[in-house]
Structures are given as structure tokens and as C-alpha cells.
Amino acid sequence: MLGDTLERRLKRTAAAAFGGLLLVCTSGQAAVPIQEARGPNAGVPALPREEPAASEDSSHQVPEPGSGNSADAPSRPTGAAHSLPPGDRRFVLATGQVLTLNLAMWALNYTVRGHQTFHISPETIWRNLGRAQFDVNRFGMNQFGHPYNGGLYYNAGRSNGYGVLPSAAFTLAGSYLWECCFEAEPTSVNDLVNTTFGGISFGETTHRLAALTFRPEATGLERFGRGLLAFLVDPIGGFTRLATGRTAAAGRPYGRVGAVPLRVTMRSGARGSTMREGSAAAEGPDGALLDVHIGYGDPFRYRRSGAYDYFDLLLQLDLGSDRLISRLSIDGVFASKAVGAVSGARHVLGINQRFELYRNAAFEYGAPSVTAGLMSSFPISETIAARTSVALEGVILGGVGSEHYERRSNDYGPGFGGIAEVSLTHRGFALLRAGYSSRWIYVVDGAATRHRVQAFGAGAAVPVFRMLGVGLDYSLYFRDSYYREFDDVHPRQHELRAYAALFAG
């Protein structure tokens, strides 16, 4: 790890860049109107000649908006999550990028910190093989820094022609190589889990957003600007593009069926909160907020969907707060299937991969997980629909902040939970929404025996003029932590967020 001050600055810079650049580049893409399909290839943009075109048969048709009949939807999207043909994969370049990342990070830590952890040798490498532990890093590094770095490993594979699962293997290999060979300490179990599973979430979302941002047919200043933004969102894909002269998504027809449905909501305003612990109450921190919500794809667009053909990303920044990122949620479908349409209502069963990060006064929580659930859409008019989602969740390894600790400020363990959401949407944007999540974490390393973290939220947004609107959100966060040697704790936080919103898509 880096020194405390430098590490904190780098994390703030990375978080701000991640949010800001997603906001800028996706709003640029979303400004392009999505054409309604009126034929087999309506709204299909021409691909650049260097990219092989996908088949133009009827399986690539887009369902007519408002038809409400999932049986009429195309069977599959374009298979963008799959590996390219062997001749288009670049194993040596992808492996070299993973090794270069580890070497650069080790050199930075060794020269800046000079900590004993980075005094490596053949003896430390041999000793670390087969050894494992839970490390003592701080919450922010473990639950944000490592997943972000995992996204870089992942995109080394993704941008060099590999699909989702092979790229996940690059992520695991890069993480294990770092843990065993570039640190003198034993391999960290929590780092392997967070880097690998979090890296898939970070990597696939940034890879796809960068692919939509960069347009190889653009020329002049527009090409340069789009290339720069795509590079900042997905730097490994940018290096691959420079090294090979091909686009970061060469051969993958992300925009093959019209424009990928992309809905972006950007919000700026103020927040206020109150805290309660037992009978004691106190005013919480107030300040400015900056949020971005991105919906990529449409879960009801196809009868079947592959990995990350649909994902939802929410990033909440509390400006001026010690916790810059108050929430980061990435929810991507891994496989889904439409299960029927009755009176226009559509239903989709899905298995999703999820990454969650909460940082508020009531609790700190971060975890990769897998969910299985049902999404439904009930059309009310041509542009208005009610949507619901319910899912059971298996938490692979959750980290929860604790008041009592000796080595580390959070506890680790697997768990389970449930998520329920309902919204009233207009052209895909939520005007009214409410959601609840509850997760039990059973501690295997830490001071507590178990934690329960819950979150409830409700909000309303009102369009005012074209793409502009205003809104108000209410959130309740509460945690129940149980200890063997200490008193149990039950903090609660109430929060209000008022904002102006920009809708694009």
C-alpha cells in the first residue's frame, strides 16, 4: 500500500475521475437519440470496415416499443461478451499488460513507502505459495482500491479479444501474482475475492462505456476527444488501442442493433442527515452531492441475455465529506430469460453479479455478490410503465465496518440477503421509486459474530423543462452488530437529498 496521505489523495482522485468521466462520456453518448425500430435493421449504424459485421438475420430485430410481448423479441443480443476468433486474441499483449501493472504498482510502493512489505525476494515468494490470511488494510483500499485495480487486470484480457470468463481468469491470475510475488506478506484472501469479483464489475462496465464513447468513424477533434475520454474511462483499453491501432472493442458489435439503450441521470444538489444510536440523536454532516445513474441496455429487450448485456450503475459522491463515495452499486446481468407476457406485462428471470459499496454514518459495507430474481414491467401507457424487481442474494465475502477492532476497522464474512425495488418510469427514467435491501454477514475474521445491514430508500423526480427536472430522496440506513465481548450496537441514519437532475438517453 501507499503512504496514508498519498494513498488518500490517490483514492479521492480515482473516485472523482471515475465518477466525473463516466458522467461526461456517457452523457456525450446518450445525447445521440435512440431510433425506434421499424424494420429488421432500423436504426442500425454502419460499422467501421475494420470491424467484422455480425449477421443481419431476423434474430437482430429490435422489438417495437410498447408491444409488451417478449415472445416477439429477438432471441439473443450480439454476443459481445464472447471471445473473438483465435486470430484476433492477443495473449502475449494481455499478459504483458497484467505483468506491467503489477511491476509498476510494486515500484511505486517500494520507492514511495519503502515498507518492509515490498522488500521481496525468491524466499518471500516461495514462502507465500500456499499461505493465506485476511489482511489489515483499511476499508477504502480493500473495498474500492482493489476492485478498481481488478478492473484494470480484467480489461487487459477484454481489450485483447477475450470474453468475460477468460478476462476474469486474467483478473484472478493478476491478483494472485501480486499477492504471492510482489508482497512479502502472505496472500490476502479478501484481496483475492474483492479484486477478482469486483474487477469483473468495474472492468466490464468501463469497457462497455468506453466502447460506446469511442467511435472509430469520427475524425479530427471529435475523434481525439472521444479517444481521450475512452482512454480515461478504460486506460488499459486505450493502451491496447494505441499498441494495435484497433478500437478498444474491435470486432465486438456493441452498437450493432441500433444504439445500445443508455439512460443517464445526473444529479447535483445538497444533502442533510441525522444519526441515532439508542436514545441519543445528533445532526449528521450536510454538504453538496453529485450523483450519476446509468442504465445500460434493457432487460426486456431480448428473450435471452448474456453477461452484462444489461447493467445498472449508481455512483453517489458526497463532496466535502471524509467519505467521498457514499455509495457505489454495479448490478450486471449474467444470464436472463423472458418467462412470459400477459396483458402486456413482461417478466424476466435473471442471475446477476452485483458489487455494492456503502459508506455512511450508520455503516460501511462492501461486497461482491450473486443474485437470482424476477424483474417485471407493467405498461400503463406507451411511455409510462411500472417496474418491479425482487431477488435473493448470496454474498461471497462482505466487509462491514466495526466499532471494536484490533487489526482492522472492518469484519469479513460471507452472508445472504434480499433486495426489492419498485418504480414508475417514463421513457425508462424513474419518476417514483422505492427500494429495500437487507443483508446478514456472518463474521469469520473480525470482532463481531454477525452484522445485519439494511437500507431503505424512496424518491421522486419531476420533469420541469425537457431534459431538466428536480427531485427529493429519503434514505434510512441501519445496522445491527452483535459481539461476544462487547455491547451490541444499533446505529441509524436518516438522510434527505434534494437535487436538480439532467436526464439523457
C-alpha positions in Angstrom: 0.0 0.0 0.0 1.0 3.6 -0.4 1.6 6.0 2.5 -1.5 7.3 4.3 -1.6 10.8 2.8 -0.6 9.9 -0.8 -3.0 6.9 -0.7 -5.9 9.0 0.5 -5.2 11.6 -2.3 -5.0 8.9 -5.0 -8.2 7.3 -3.9 -10.0 10.6 -3.9 -8.6 11.4 -7.3 -9.5 8.0 -8.7 -13.1 8.2 -7.3 -13.7 11.7 -8.6 -12.2 10.8 -12.0 -14.3 7.6 -12.2 -17.5 9.4 -11.5 -16.8 12.6 -13.5 -15.5 10.8 -16.6 -18.4 8.3 -16.6 -20.7 11.3 -16.3 -19.1 13.2 -19.2 -18.5 10.4 -21.6 -21.9 8.7 -21.1 -23.7 12.0 -21.4 -22.0 12.5 -24.7 -23.1 9.1 -26.0 -26.6 9.5 -24.5 -27.2 12.7 -26.4 -27.5 10.7 -29.6 -31.2 9.8 -29.9 -32.1 6.1 -29.9 -34.1 5.4 -33.0 -37.3 3.4 -32.8 -37.0 0.2 -34.7 -39.4 -0.1 -37.7 -37.9 -2.9 -39.6 -35.3 -5.6 -39.4 -32.3 -3.2 -39.4 -33.9 0.1 -38.4 -31.6 2.4 -36.5 -28.6 0.1 -37.1 -25.4 2.2 -37.6 -22.8 1.2 -40.1 -19.8 -0.5 -38.6 -16.3 0.7 -39.5 -14.7 -1.5 -42.1 -12.0 -2.8 -39.8 -14.7 -4.5 -37.6 -16.4 -7.6 -38.9 -20.1 -7.2 -39.1 -22.5 -9.5 -37.3 -25.1 -11.5 -39.2 -28.1 -9.4 -40.2 -30.7 -12.0 -39.9 -34.1 -11.6 -38.1 -32.5 -12.5 -34.8 -31.2 -9.0 -34.7 -34.5 -7.3 -34.8 -35.5 -4.8 -32.1 -39.0 -5.3 -30.7 -41.4 -2.5 -31.3 -41.6 -0.2 -28.2 -44.7 -0.7 -26.3 -45.5 -4.1 -27.8 -45.2 -5.7 -24.4 -44.7 -9.2 -26.0 -41.4 -10.7 -25.1 -42.1 -13.6 -27.4 -41.7 -11.2 -30.3 -38.3 -10.0 -29.0 -35.1 -11.2 -30.7 -33.7 -14.3 -29.1 -30.2 -13.0 -28.2 -28.2 -9.8 -28.4 -25.0 -9.7 -30.4 -22.8 -11.9 -28.2 -20.4 -9.1 -27.2 -19.4 -11.0 -24.1 -17.8 -13.8 -26.0 -14.2 -14.1 -27.1 -13.1 -13.1 -30.6 -11.8 -15.8 -33.0 -8.3 -17.1 -32.1 -6.6 -14.9 -34.7 -7.9 -11.8 -33.0 -6.9 -12.6 -29.5 -3.6 -11.3 -28.2 -2.4 -13.4 -25.2 1.1 -12.0 -25.1 0.0 -8.4 -25.0 -2.7 -9.1 -22.4 -0.2 -11.0 -20.2 2.3 -8.2 -20.6 -0.2 -5.6 -19.5 -1.0 -7.6 -16.3 2.7 -8.0 -15.5 3.4 -4.3 -16.2 0.6 -3.2 -13.9 2.0 -5.3 -11.1 5.5 -4.2 -11.7 4.6 -0.5 -11.8 2.5 -0.8 -8.6 5.3 -2.6 -6.8 7.9 0.0 -7.9 5.6 2.9 -6.8 5.0 1.3 -3.4 8.7 0.4 -2.9 10.0 3.8 -3.8 7.3 5.9 -2.1 6.8 3.9 1.1 9.9 1.7 1.3 7.8 -0.5 3.6 9.1 -4.0 4.6 6.1 -5.5 2.8 7.6 -4.7 -0.5 11.1 -6.0 0.2 10.5 -9.1 -1.9 12.9 -11.9 -2.8 12.8 -15.5 -4.0 12.5 -16.6 -0.4 9.4 -14.5 0.3 7.8 -15.7 -3.0 8.4 -19.4 -2.1 7.2 -18.8 1.5 3.9 -17.2 0.3 3.0 -20.0 -2.0 0.1 -21.9 -0.3 -0.2 -19.4 2.6 -3.2 -17.1 3.1 -4.6 -14.6 5.6 -7.0 -11.7 6.0 -5.1 -8.5 5.6 -5.2 -5.4 7.8 -5.7 -2.8 5.0 -8.2 0.0 5.5 -11.8 -0.4 4.3 -11.5 2.1 1.4 -8.5 0.3 -0.1 -9.9 -3.2 0.3 -13.4 -2.4 -0.9 -12.7 0.2 -3.6 -9.0 0.2 -4.5 -8.6 -3.5 -5.1 -11.8 -3.9 -7.2 -10.8 -0.9 -9.3 -7.3 -2.4 -9.8 -9.0 -5.7 -10.7 -10.9 -3.9 -13.4 -7.5 -3.0 -15.0 -6.4 -6.6 -15.0 -9.8 -7.6 -16.4 -9.6 -5.1 -19.3 -6.2 -6.4 -20.2 -8.0 -9.5 -21.3 -11.2 -7.9 -22.5 -9.5 -5.3 -24.8 -7.3 -8.0 -26.3 -10.1 -10.1 -27.7 -11.1 -12.3 -24.7 -14.6 -12.7 -23.4 -16.0 -12.2 -19.9 -14.9 -15.5 -18.3 -11.3 -15.6 -19.8 -10.9 -12.0 -18.7 -12.0 -13.0 -15.2 -9.2 -15.6 -15.3 -6.7 -12.8 -16.2 -8.0 -10.9 -13.2 -7.6 -13.8 -10.8 -4.1 -14.5 -12.1 -3.0 -10.9 -11.8 -4.4 -10.6 -8.3 -2.7 -13.9 -7.1 0.6 -12.9 -8.8 0.5 -9.6 -6.9 -0.3 -11.3 -3.6 2.2 -14.1 -3.7 5.1 -12.5 -5.6 5.0 -8.7 -5.2 4.4 -8.5 -1.4 6.4 -10.2 1.3 3.2 -10.9 3.3 1.1 -14.0 2.8 -1.7 -14.0 0.2 -4.7 -12.0 1.3 -8.0 -13.9 1.0 -10.2 -10.8 1.0 -8.0 -9.1 -1.7 -8.3 -12.1 -4.0 -12.1 -12.1 -3.7 -12.6 -8.3 -4.0 -10.1 -7.9 -6.8 -11.4 -10.8 -8.9 -15.2 -10.4 -8.5 -15.1 -6.6 -8.1 -12.8 -6.4 -11.0 -15.3 -8.1 -13.3 -17.9 -5.4 -12.3 -15.5 -2.5 -12.7 -13.9 -3.9 -15.8 -16.9 -4.8 -17.9 -18.8 -1.6 -17.2 -15.9 0.6 -18.0 -15.0 -1.5 -21.1 -18.5 -1.2 -22.5 -18.9 2.5 -21.7 -15.5 3.3 -23.3 -16.5 1.3 -26.3 -19.7 3.4 -26.7 -17.7 6.6 -26.2 -15.0 6.0 -28.8 -16.2 6.0 -32.4 -13.6 4.9 -35.0 -15.6 6.6 -37.8 -15.1 10.0 -36.1 -12.5 12.4 -37.5 -10.5 15.4 -36.4 -11.1 16.9 -33.0 -14.1 14.8 -32.3 -12.1 11.6 -32.7 -9.3 12.9 -30.5 -11.8 14.0 -27.8 -13.7 10.7 -27.8 -10.4 8.8 -27.8 -9.2 10.7 -24.8 -12.4 10.2 -22.8 -12.5 6.5 -23.7 -8.8 6.2 -22.6 -9.5 7.8 -19.2 -12.6 5.6 -18.6 -10.8 2.4 -19.7 -7.0 3.1 -19.7 -6.0 -0.4 -20.5 -8.3 -0.5 -23.5 -6.7 2.8 -24.5 -3.2 1.4 -24.3 -4.3 -1.6 -26.3 -5.8 0.7 -29.0 -2.6 2.6 -29.2 -0.5 -0.5 -29.4 -2.6 -2.3 -32.0 -4.2 0.5 -34.0 -7.6 -1.1 -33.5 -10.5 0.1 -31.4 -10.8 -1.0 -27.8 -13.8 -3.1 -28.8 -12.6 -4.2 -32.2 -14.8 -7.0 -33.5 -17.5 -6.6 -30.9 -20.7 -5.1 -32.3 -21.9 -3.3 -29.2 -23.9 -0.8 -31.3 -24.9 -3.4 -33.9 -28.7 -3.3 -33.1 -29.4 0.4 -33.2 -27.8 2.4 -30.4 -27.5 0.4 -27.1 -30.3 1.8 -24.9 -28.5 4.1 -22.5 -30.2 6.1 -19.8 -28.2 8.6 -17.8 -29.4 10.6 -14.9 -27.1 13.2 -13.4 -28.0 14.9 -10.2 -26.5 17.8 -8.2 -27.8 19.3 -5.0 -27.5 19.1 -1.2 -27.9 16.5 1.5 -28.7 16.6 5.2 -28.8 13.7 7.8 -29.5 12.8 11.4 -27.9 10.0 13.4 -29.4 7.9 16.2 -27.7 5.4 18.5 -30.1 4.1 21.1 -31.9 7.1 22.6 -29.2 9.6 21.6 -29.7 11.6 18.4 -27.4 14.0 16.6 -27.3 16.1 13.4 -25.2 14.4 10.7 -23.0 16.0 8.1 -24.5 18.3 5.5 -23.0 19.2 2.1 -23.1 19.1 -1.6 -23.9 15.9 -3.6 -23.1 14.8 -7.2 -24.7 11.5 -8.4 -24.8 9.6 -11.7 -27.1 6.8 -12.5 -26.5 4.8 -15.7 -28.8 2.2 -17.1 -27.1 0.2 -20.0 -29.3 -2.0 -22.2 -32.8 -3.2 -21.4 -33.6 -6.4 -19.5 -36.8 -6.8 -21.5 -35.2 -6.2 -24.9 -34.3 -9.9 -25.7 -35.8 -13.3 -24.8 -32.3 -14.2 -23.5 -29.4 -12.1 -22.5 -25.7 -12.8 -21.8 -23.2 -11.4 -19.4 -23.6 -7.6 -18.9 -25.8 -7.1 -21.9 -27.7 -5.1 -19.3 -26.3 -3.4 -16.2 -27.2 -0.7 -13.8 -24.6 1.6 -12.2 -25.2 4.1 -9.4 -22.4 6.4 -8.1 -23.1 8.9 -5.2 -20.5 11.4 -4.3 -20.7 13.5 -1.1 -18.5 16.4 -1.9 -16.5 17.8 1.0 -17.1 14.7 3.1 -14.4 12.4 4.5 -16.3 9.6 2.7 -16.2 10.9 -0.9 -18.0 7.9 -2.2 -21.2 7.4 -0.2 -22.5 4.6 -2.5 -21.3 2.7 -5.5 -23.6 -0.1 -6.9 -23.0 -2.1 -10.1 -25.6 -4.7 -10.9 -25.0 -6.6 -14.1 -27.0 -9.5 -15.6 -25.0 -12.7 -16.1 -27.9 -14.6 -17.7 -31.6 -13.9 -18.2 -34.6 -15.4 -19.8 -38.1 -13.9 -20.5 -40.7 -16.1 -18.9 -43.9 -14.8 -20.3 -46.1 -11.8 -21.2 -49.7 -11.5 -20.1 -51.8 -8.5 -21.0 -48.7 -6.6 -22.0 -46.8 -7.3 -18.7 -43.3 -8.7 -19.2 -41.3 -10.9 -16.8 -37.6 -11.8 -16.8 -35.8 -14.3 -14.6 -32.2 -13.3 -14.2 -28.9 -14.3 -12.4 -26.9 -11.1 -11.8 -23.5 -10.3 -10.5 -23.5 -7.4 -8.1 -21.0 -5.1 -6.4 -22.1 -2.9 -3.5 -20.3 -0.2 -1.6 -22.0 1.9 1.2 -20.2 4.5 3.3 -22.4 6.4 5.7 -22.6 7.3 9.4 -24.6 4.1 10.2 -22.4 1.6 8.4 -19.6 0.9 6.0 -20.4 -2.1 3.8 -18.8 -3.5 0.7 -19.2 -6.8 -1.1 -19.4 -8.7 -4.3 -22.4 -11.0 -4.5 -24.6 -13.1 -6.8 -28.4 -12.5 -7.0 -31.2 -14.5 -8.6 -34.6 -12.9 -9.1 -37.5 -11.7 -11.2 -37.9 -8.4 -13.0 -41.3 -7.3 -14.3 -42.6 -4.5 -16.4 -46.3 -3.4 -16.4 -47.1 -0.9 -19.1 -49.5 1.8 -18.2 -49.3 3.8 -21.4 -47.0 4.0 -24.4 -44.3 5.8 -22.4 -45.2 5.0 -18.8 -44.6 1.7 -17.0 -44.4 0.3 -13.5 -41.4 -1.9 -12.9 -40.6 -4.3 -10.0 -37.6 -6.4 -9.1 -37.2 -8.9 -6.3 -34.1 -11.0 -5.8 -32.3 -13.3 -3.3 -28.7 -12.5 -2.8 -25.7 -14.6 -1.8 -22.8 -12.5 -0.5 -19.4 -14.0 -1.5 -17.4 -12.1 1.1 -18.8 -9.0 2.8 -16.8 -6.3 4.7 -18.7 -4.4 7.4 -17.2 -1.5 9.5 -16.9 -2.2 13.2 -16.5 -0.1 16.4 -14.3 -2.7 18.0 -11.2 -3.9 16.3 -7.5 -4.5 16.9 -6.0 -5.2 13.5 -8.5 -3.8 11.0 -11.5 -1.4 11.1 -13.9 -3.9 9.5 -15.1 -7.5 9.8 -15.2 -10.1 7.0 -17.6 -13.0 6.3 -20.0 -14.5 3.8 -23.7 -13.9 4.0 -27.1 -13.7 2.4 -29.9 -11.2 1.9 -32.7 -9.9 -0.3 -33.5 -6.9 -2.4 -36.8 -5.5 -3.6 -37.4 -2.4 -5.8 -40.4 -0.8 -7.4 -40.5 2.3 -9.7 -42.8 4.2 -12.0 -40.9 5.1 -15.2 -41.4 7.5 -18.1 -39.4 6.5 -21.2 -37.2 4.4 -19.0 -36.4 7.1 -16.4 -37.7 6.6 -12.8 -40.2 9.3 -11.6 -41.1 7.5 -8.4 -39.1 4.7 -6.8 -38.6 2.8 -3.6 -36.2 0.1 -2.6 -35.2 -2.0 0.3 -32.2 -4.3 0.9 -31.2 -6.5 3.9 -28.0 -8.5 4.3 -26.8 -10.7 7.1 -23.0 -11.1 7.3 -21.6 -14.0 9.4 -18.1 -13.0 10.5 -15.2 -15.3 10.0 -12.5 -12.7 10.7 -13.1 -9.8 13.0 -14.5 -8.7 16.3 -18.2 -9.3 15.8 -20.1 -12.5 15.4 -22.5 -11.2 12.8 -23.8 -8.0 11.3 -27.1 -7.1 9.7 -27.1 -4.0 7.3 -30.3 -2.6 5.9 -31.1 0.2 3.6 -34.4 1.7 2.6 -34.9 4.5 0.1 -37.7 6.3 -1.7 -37.6 9.3 -4.0 -39.5 11.3 -6.6 -38.3 13.3 -9.6 -40.4 15.8 -11.5 -39.5 16.8 -15.1 -39.5 20.6 -15.4 -38.2 21.5 -18.8 -37.3 19.0 -21.5 -34.3 17.1 -20.0 -34.2 19.0 -16.7 -36.0 18.1 -13.5 -35.9 18.4 -9.7 -36.2 15.7 -7.1 -36.1 14.6 -3.5 -34.8 11.4 -2.0 -35.2 10.0 1.5 -32.9 7.2 2.8 -32.7 5.2 6.0 -29.6 3.2 6.8 -29.5 0.9 9.8 -27.1 -1.7 11.2 -27.3 -4.3 13.9 -23.9 -5.6 15.1 -23.6 -8.4 17.6 -20.4 -9.1 19.7 -19.2 -11.7 22.1 -17.1 -9.4 24.3 -18.7 -6.0 23.7 -22.1 -4.5 23.8 -24.2 -4.8 20.7 -24.7 -1.6 18.6 -27.7 -0.5 16.5 -26.9 2.8 14.7 -29.5 4.5 12.4 -29.1 7.3 9.9 -31.9 9.3 8.2 -30.9 11.3 5.1 -32.6 13.7 2.7 -31.1 14.6 -0.7 -32.6 17.5 -2.7 -31.3 18.0 -6.2 -31.6 19.2 -9.8 -31.5 16.5 -12.4 -30.4 16.1 -16.0 -31.9 13.2 -18.0 -30.2 12.0 -21.1 -31.0 9.0 -23.3 
